[in-house]
Amino acid sequence: MTDSATTPAPREVRLASCPVGWPTPENFELATSEVPALADGQIRVRNVVMSVDPYMRGRMSAAKSYAAPYEVGAAMGGGAVGVVEESRAEGFAAGDHVLHAEGWREVAVLDASSARVVDTSSVPASAYLGVLGMTGLTAYAGLTRVAAMKPGDVVFVSGAAGAVGSVVGQLAKALGASKVIGSAGSAEKVRHVVEDLGFDEAFNYKDGPVSEQLRAAAPDGIDVYFDNVGGEHLEAAIGSLNLGGRIAVCGMISVYNDTEPAPGPRNLARLIQTRGRIEGFLVGDHYDLASEYFGRAAGWLADGSLSSRETFVDGIDHAVDAFLGVLRGENTGKMLVRL
Ligand SMILES: NC(=O)c1ccc[n+]([C@@H]2O[C@H](COP(=O)([O-])OP(=O)(O)OC[C@H]3O[C@@H](n4cnc5c(N)ncnc54)[C@H](OP(=O)(O)O)[C@@H]3O)[C@@H](O)[C@H]2O)c1
């Protein structure tokens, strides 16, 4: 136990109730953590940075999903990097940085078998939650394997200024796309993806119908659509799909807070004439690509063809704001909480 008269008790965020529609701060509770003594094979970690992700919205409901639901009254979880304070596990020493899944808390006690030591000497700890973590691998697997992007393809990605989308667009350029188009929710994000990240074109989906803006950006159609948002974007992408076009469905954030099922795309018949393909995927099925991606990403980061922006919120007491902020689009790049 680390608690003493001078060290404040560590805190955690618990799910207080399951939201209906948009989550509110009342669905969460900030509480003091119990920090048990270590058993053999365990480590105690003081988290330095934690991830907040759209998929966590799905875990706040008891409905069947691909990730286990959060339990009401219990601490939430998610990606985090922290420093080992005490270890009873071989291969883990005090001072090591570790990546693990016990986020949403300041201090975690966990089985070392579920943590991985990461090297923070040349990249910041936060990179392992973003471009060099699950986020980056999602972009790579979705683009190269699911959408089978080829040099010369015209690639469209929604959520372009977000964590996954910003990597998708840059990877598409690095892999030889003839044109990369992004959509995002503000003029500043549109500027960012074109001027800072090297997208060829981008538009603000709030400025007018997505189908019209996409047709103007890609008058000859698109070969690949990387879908992060669903809804109107998906229908527009199907409408602009070229012969043999591929759509990788990564996420559908536009419907995560819906209380009624959203209408499906009305133009699916277009897949017949284009011989188009739509395929959903989960990053967890593509970990075999991890070493390939991390190796290539290191090279792209070094030569400047890949860069990553992060939006930081400070303190566990603001973690809920950060999470709600992701759902509302308050982030550019990866949204993270510094602890
Ligand atoms: N399949 C997988 O294995 C996997 C893995 C990771 C992530 N994902 C999915 O990938 C997507 C992106 O995740 P991320 O972590 O990179 O999040 P992110 O893009 O960094 O953040 C979410 C972004 O979604 C945008 N957004 C919110 N509501 C929207 C709406 N109604 N229409 C259009 N855009 C909207 C916001 O940006 P704007 O300001 O542009 O609106 C917001 O910044 C999510 O759908 C997530 O669930 C899937």
The ligand as a Gaussian input file, in Angstrom:
#p B3LYP/6-31G(d) Opt

LIG

0 1
 N      -13.420000      -1.284000     -35.512000
 C      -12.470000      -1.086000     -34.599000
 O      -11.742000      -2.000000     -34.196000
 C      -12.278000       0.302000     -34.070000
 C      -11.129000       0.656000     -33.327000
 C      -10.983000       1.999000     -32.931000
 C      -11.959000       2.933000     -33.259000
 N      -13.066000       2.540000     -33.938000
 C      -14.085000       3.502000     -34.371000
 O      -13.430000       4.445000     -35.194000
 C      -14.093000       5.701000     -35.118000
 C      -13.067000       6.780000     -34.754000
 O      -12.559000       6.495000     -33.449000
 P      -11.424000       7.418000     -32.820000
 O      -10.984000       6.771000     -31.564000
 O      -10.443000       7.743000     -33.866000
 O      -12.233000       8.711000     -32.428000
 P      -12.000000      10.189000     -32.961000
 O      -12.233000      10.165000     -34.439000
 O      -10.699000      10.696000     -32.469000
 O      -13.141000      10.985000     -32.226000
 C      -14.442000      10.857000     -32.637000
 C      -14.780000      11.948000     -33.677000
 O      -16.007000      11.629000     -34.291000
 C      -16.538000      12.804000     -34.849000
 N      -17.998000      12.784000     -34.766000
 C      -18.751000      12.794000     -33.647000
 N      -20.073000      12.758000     -33.980000
 C      -20.118000      12.735000     -35.335000
 C      -21.178000      12.706000     -36.291000
 N      -22.469000      12.697000     -35.923000
 N      -20.864000      12.709000     -37.606000
 C      -19.574000      12.734000     -38.016000
 N      -18.522000      12.749000     -37.148000
 C      -18.802000      12.752000     -35.839000
 C      -15.935000      13.974000     -34.069000
 O      -15.180000      14.788000     -34.957000
 P      -15.866000      15.936000     -35.867000
 O      -15.540000      17.230000     -35.195000
 O      -15.190000      15.772000     -37.178000
 O      -17.340000      15.679000     -35.912000
 C      -15.007000      13.302000     -33.076000
 O      -13.805000      14.000000     -32.889000
 C      -15.197000       5.530000     -34.082000
 O      -16.409000       5.260000     -34.761000
 C      -14.752000       4.316000     -33.283000
 O      -15.833000       3.659000     -32.691000
 C      -13.245000       1.246000     -34.346000

